[in-house]
Amino acid sequence: MSTGKVLLGVLAGAATGALLGVLFAPHKGSVTRKKISRTTGSYADGVKEKINELLDDITEKFEKVKEDVTEFADQKMHKNGEVKKEVKTT
């Protein structure tokens, strides 16, 4: 079975489940919509928090790599300067 067919089947199943869940819900539509809105808001806040944590982590790692590269380049430049001085003096 191809991946496309499996994905289509999963999406169709999810849509059917959502439709049946709304049709057989024990609450009125307005109550259900309010619950969905509140839940979506809390999920959105959680996702925003996770994204911010991820961005902070990436920024910290990027700064560390940048410092390491700068330090490495400075060491190489210093070494090359010493080699050039030795070549000029001989």
C-alpha positions in Angstrom: 0.0 0.0 0.0 1.5 3.4 -0.9 2.1 6.1 1.6 -0.4 8.4 -0.2 -3.2 5.9 0.3 -2.4 5.4 3.9 -2.2 9.1 4.6 -5.6 9.6 2.7 -7.1 6.9 4.8 -5.9 8.4 8.1 -7.2 11.8 7.1 -10.5 10.4 6.1 -10.8 8.5 9.4 -9.9 11.6 11.4 -12.4 13.7 9.6 -15.1 11.1 10.0 -14.3 10.8 13.7 -14.5 14.5 14.2 -17.8 14.8 12.4 -19.3 12.0 14.4 -17.9 13.4 17.6 -19.6 16.8 16.9 -22.9 15.2 15.9 -23.2 13.0 19.0 -21.7 15.6 21.4 -23.7 15.8 24.7 -23.6 19.7 24.6 -25.1 22.3 22.4 -22.9 23.6 19.6 -22.2 26.9 21.3 -20.9 25.2 24.4 -18.8 22.8 22.3 -17.3 25.7 20.3 -16.4 27.5 23.5 -14.7 24.4 24.9 -12.8 24.0 21.6 -11.8 27.6 21.7 -10.5 27.4 25.2 -8.6 24.2 24.5 -7.1 25.5 21.3 -5.9 28.6 23.2 -4.2 26.6 25.8 -2.5 24.4 23.2 -1.4 27.5 21.3 0.2 28.9 24.4 2.0 25.7 25.0 3.3 25.5 21.5 4.4 29.2 21.6 6.3 28.4 24.9 8.0 25.3 23.4 9.0 27.3 20.3 10.5 30.0 22.4 12.4 27.5 24.4 13.7 25.9 21.2 14.7 29.2 19.8 16.5 30.1 23.0 18.4 26.8 23.0 19.4 27.2 19.3 20.6 30.8 20.0 22.7 29.6 22.9 24.3 26.8 20.9 24.9 29.2 18.0 26.6 31.7 20.2 28.8 28.9 21.7 29.8 27.7 18.2 30.5 31.3 17.2 32.8 31.8 20.2 34.6 28.5 19.5 35.1 29.4 15.8 36.4 32.8 16.8 38.8 31.4 19.4 40.0 28.8 16.9 40.6 31.4 14.2 42.5 33.6 16.6 44.7 30.7 17.6 45.4 29.9 14.0 46.1 33.6 13.1 48.5 33.8 16.1 50.3 30.6 15.1 50.5 31.8 11.5 52.0 35.1 12.6 54.7 33.3 14.6 55.5 31.2 11.6 55.8 34.2 9.3 58.1 35.9 11.8 60.4 32.8 11.9 60.5 32.8 8.1 61.4 36.4 7.9 64.2 36.1 10.5 65.8 33.2 8.8 
